[in-house]
Amino acid sequence: MKYWSCCKRKTSDFNTFLAQEGCTTGTHVWTKKDALNIHIVFEGEKEFHRSVKLWGVIDVKRSYVNMTATKIELTMRKAEPLLWASLELPVSNAQGKKENSDQ
């Protein structure tokens, strides 16, 4: 089944899917959704959550996690040899204003 994530109208025919209009409600975000979601449970009941919007794509096969008694070290390799300004993608002014107005 193929569908746009914004409106979930499903079709099994690819050409019909390409001709299908997007939804008329909500806003489309025309950026890549490269994100890292971390969920760690330790010492039985303690939890750590973190979501990071990444600047680019990570090569998962060349990335790894190192765990010791005092820390967890996450080493990620970039998929493309491009220079990133930082690990996290900065929030755009439009997105930041919208999130602040929602609070």
Secondary structure, 3 states (H helix, E strand, C coil): CECCCCCCCCECCHHHHHHCCCCCCCCCCCCCCCEEEEEEEECCCEEEEEEEEECCCEEEEEEEEEECCCCEEEEEEECCCCCCCCCECCCCHHHHHHHHHHC
